[in-house]
């Protein structure tokens, strides 16, 4: 029960990494607020947690909207009796090279991937202070540390999440809030995003193609990331802030 007594809000938890993290948090004793624009998926995540005795709540949430952040945080705080963990997981891909990416796509990727993290941190921190110690974990990407020629918008947005996490960490430390902020940086993980990417060549072929780029020779599983988030969210990492964990099978070591 590594999160016994903790109260966590996780964005984008209707599927994939968010759902895996929510399930693991609940298993480890936390109350979990699951937010997503996909209300049916969020409700399903809650049902899965409740089915095994956990406590969870679902909220419709467009993470790009300032007022929705304020409303969801207030509701989750009331329903759970507090808030001391925030996981900014919601995100999208999109775009190509700097020349081929249209401005609307550029803005949309940044709005979902990094503006949402700013809004989450800005409005969660005042609530979390009353229930410290607290932890913020922002899901960036290995693409926030290593660039690709055809990922201009995504590289930029995820790099923004990386450095924003550090700025938040230093701010909270300077103010004496006892709230830590860190980021995680996954590479290819077997989530529904891969299913959409596999439309042309098939899931098996895509998985093999991606695995060839990873020194360990395989892609990751959702729990590979969820356990890293669990560590950063728990008091086990009480002396870790402004840091990043790479979950990339060795890609960044090359």
C-alpha positions, 0 to 999 in steps of 0.5 A: 500500500505505497499510496495509502491515504493519498488522493490523486488526479490523473488526466487522460485516464480513460485508456492506455498509460493513464488507465494503467496508472490509475489502476496501480494507484488504487491497488496501492491504496490511493483514491483516484480521480480519473479525468478524460474527454472520453467519458465512457472510457473514464467511467469504464476505468472507474468500474474496473477499479471499483470491481477490485475494491478501489475508490475512484471517481470519473470526470469529463475533462478537456485539459485545454480549457482553463475553466474545466481545470478549475471545475474538475479540481474543485469537484475532485478535491471535494469528492476525495476529501483533498488532493496531494498527487497530480499526474498530467498524462493527457496528450496527443501526437501530430504534425511532421517536419517543421515545413510540413506541419500546419500552424493549426496542428502546431498550436493544437499539439502544444495546447493539449500536451504542454498548455494543459500541464501548465493549467494543471500545475497552476490550479492544483498546487494551491489545493495540494498545499493543504495536503502536503507532502504532495507530488506532481508527475508530468508525462513527457516523452523520450521525444522531449529529450531526443529530436526527430526530423519529422516530429517538430511539434511533438518534440517541442511540446514534450520538451516544454513539459520536461523543463516546465516540470523543473520550473515547477519543482524549483518554485514549490521548493523555494516557497516551501510547499513540500510539493515535488515535481518530476517528469517521465519520458517513455518511448514506444509503449503498447497502448491504443495509440499504437493501434491507430499507428498500425492502420496501414501495416498491422499491429504485429509489423509495427511492433517489430519495426519499433522494437528494432529501434530499442536496444532491449529489443522490445517495446514497453508495456503500460505498467513499465511507465505506471510503476515509474509514476508510482515511485515518483508519486509516493513518499519513497521519492521524497528527496527527488524533485526536478528530475526525469526518469527515462523509460526507453529501453536504452534508446537515450544511451546510444 
